[in-house]
Amino acid sequence: MSDERQVADASGRWWGEHIHRYNEALKLINENDVVLDIACGTGFGSDMIAQKSKGNVIGGDIAEEAIDECNSRWKRSNLSFKVLDGTNLDYPDNYFDKIVSFETIEHTGKYNEMAAEFARVLKPGGLLILSTPNREVSSPDGVIVNPYHIQEFTVDELQQILSKSFSSVDVSGQRYSRYDKKYFGKSIGSVFEKLFLSFGIRKLPYSFRSGFMKTFFGYPLYARDNDFVLEKDLGRIKNECPVQFAVCRK
């Protein structure tokens, strides 16, 4: 799982997708919330949360080397990092106002136990903000390609799992929206984007490929955080959104 952690690098291909998820979470976090960011990885998202909330923010990860990296990199008075197992959290009942858990439950067979543990440590009315791949889009033939994922879930399966531990579950889809506005320039941009991301062509230096996109179309090759939206339409979620985004209330 360590190799799948998002590196804190704004030039990375998946950076915009990850930042968009944290920005959506920040909309639900209040100024004095106590927050757990579980499976925090390199810790950039925990740091974003600690900038929003004056309450204590804990970044947790099962990998000790990840926590060591976080502790050496991120410094805020209300931010700390700790080695934590999401299925057995070292906190009392009703401790956190919000829990953020992005791209986590697909990595463990104990996903039911994890959801129940999240609910245990949340205060009444607290929120779990969670993302996980949508199997119907990410692995449509039923074969999970990502070697770090033990399983992936359909929208219906995720709803059922989370509803066992939470009183309400609202599932959206993270959808790539750069080309929602359709006109000739955008259509050509879409063609070049697919070309520059294709096998073989993508071996060309990123600076060249992205520079071309910026010069002729006004945006970089890799998606930015504002190139995504949270989709509410169930049909589009199931068919177009590779990532599910769930907000669950205890």
WODAJO-V306204 format. One record per pair of residues at least 24 apart in sequence whose C-alpha atoms are under 8 Angstrom apart, sorted by sequence separation. I is the first residue (numbers start at 0). J is the second residue. D is the distance in whole Angstrom. If there is no record, write none. Layout:
# WODAJO-V306204
I_J_D, I_J_D
This chain:
# WODAJO-V306204
28_52_7, 30_54_7, 35_59_7, 41_65_6, 53_77_7, 55_79_8, 57_81_7, 59_83_5, 60_84_7, 61_85_8, 86_110_8, 97_121_7, 188_212_7, 40_65_6, 41_66_8, 59_84_8, 95_120_6, 96_121_6, 195_220_8, 18_44_8, 21_47_8, 25_51_7, 40_66_8, 49_75_7, 86_112_6, 87_113_8, 93_119_6, 94_120_5, 95_121_5, 96_122_6, 105_131_7, 21_48_8, 41_68_7, 42_69_5, 46_73_7, 86_113_4, 92_119_5, 93_120_5, 94_121_6, 95_122_6, 100_127_7, 101_128_8, 102_129_8, 103_130_8, 104_131_7, 105_132_8, 41_69_6, 49_77_6, 85_113_6, 86_114_8, 88_116_7, 92_120_4, 93_121_5, 94_122_6, 97_125_6, 98_126_6, 99_127_6, 100_128_6, 101_129_5, 102_130_5, 103_131_7, 188_216_6, 192_220_6, 46_75_8, 49_78_6, 87_116_7, 91_120_6, 92_121_7, 93_122_4, 96_125_5, 97_126_5, 98_127_5, 99_128_5, 100_129_5, 101_130_5, 102_131_5, 43_73_8, 86_116_6, 90_120_7, 92_122_8, 93_123_7, 95_125_7, 96_126_7, 97_127_6, 98_128_6, 99_129_6, 100_130_7, 101_131_7, 102_132_7, 42_73_7, 85_116_7, 97_128_7, 185_216_8, 46_78_7, 85_117_8, 88_120_8, 184_216_7, 45_78_8, 7_41_6, 5_40_7, 6_41_6, 7_42_8, 4_40_6, 5_41_7, 7_43_6, 4_41_7, 1_40_8, 106_147_6, 107_148_8, 108_149_7, 106_148_5, 107_149_6, 108_150_8, 105_148_5, 106_149_5, 107_150_8, 105_149_6, 106_150_7, 105_150_5, 177_222_8, 37_83_8, 105_151_6, 114_160_8, 118_164_6, 38_85_8, 105_152_8, 114_161_6, 118_165_7, 37_85_7, 115_163_8, 111_160_6, 115_164_5, 177_226_5, 111_161_8, 114_164_6, 176_226_5, 177_227_7, 175_226_6, 176_227_5, 175_227_5, 176_228_6, 174_227_5, 175_228_7, 173_227_7, 174_228_5, 173_228_6, 174_229_6, 173_229_5, 174_230_6, 172_229_5, 173_230_6, 171_229_6, 172_230_5, 171_230_5, 172_231_7, 35_95_7, 171_231_5, 1_62_8, 33_94_8, 34_95_6, 37_98_7, 39_100_8, 170_231_8, 171_232_8, 33_95_5, 34_96_6, 35_97_7, 36_98_6, 37_99_6, 38_100_7, 171_233_8, 174_236_8, 32_95_8, 33_96_5, 34_97_5, 35_98_5, 36_99_5, 37_100_5, 38_101_7, 173_236_8, 1_65_8, 32_96_6, 33_97_7, 34_98_6, 35_99_6, 36_100_6, 37_101_8, 38_102_8, 172_236_5, 32_97_7, 34_99_8, 38_103_6, 171_236_7, 172_237_8, 174_239_7, 175_240_8, 37_103_8, 174_240_5, 173_240_6, 174_241_7, 172_240_5, 173_241_7, 174_242_8, 28_97_7, 172_241_7, 173_242_5, 172_242_6, 173_243_6, 172_243_5, 173_244_7, 171_243_6, 172_244_6, 170_243_7, 171_244_5, 170_244_6, 171_245_6, 24_99_7, 170_245_4, 169_245_5, 170_246_7, 168_245_7, 169_246_5, 168_246_6, 169_247_6, 168_247_4, 167_247_6, 168_248_7, 166_247_7, 167_248_5, 165_247_6, 166_248_6, 167_249_7, 154_237_7, 165_248_6, 166_249_5, 153_237_8, 165_249_5, 164_249_7, 161_247_7, 154_243_7, 136_237_7, 135_237_6, 136_238_6, 135_238_7, 136_239_7, 24_128_7, 133_237_7, 136_240_7, 137_241_5, 136_241_5, 137_242_8, 0_106_8, 135_241_8, 133_240_7, 134_241_7, 133_241_5, 132_241_6, 133_242_5, 132_242_4, 133_243_6, 131_242_6, 132_243_6, 130_242_7, 131_243_5, 130_243_5, 131_244_7, 130_244_4, 129_244_6, 130_245_6, 128_244_7, 129_245_5, 128_245_6, 129_246_6, 127_245_8, 128_246_5, 127_246_6, 128_247_6, 126_246_7, 127_247_5, 126_247_5, 127_248_6, 126_248_5, 127_249_8, 125_248_6, 126_249_6, 124_248_6, 125_249_6, 124_249_5, 123_249_6, 122_249_7, 121_249_7, 118_249_6, 3_147_7, 0_147_6, 19_224_5, 15_221_8, 16_222_7, 18_224_6, 19_225_7, 15_222_6, 16_223_7, 17_224_8, 13_221_8, 14_222_8, 15_223_4, 16_224_6, 19_227_7, 12_221_5, 13_222_7, 14_223_7, 15_224_4, 11_221_8, 12_222_7, 14_224_8, 15_225_8, 10_221_8, 15_226_8, 16_227_7
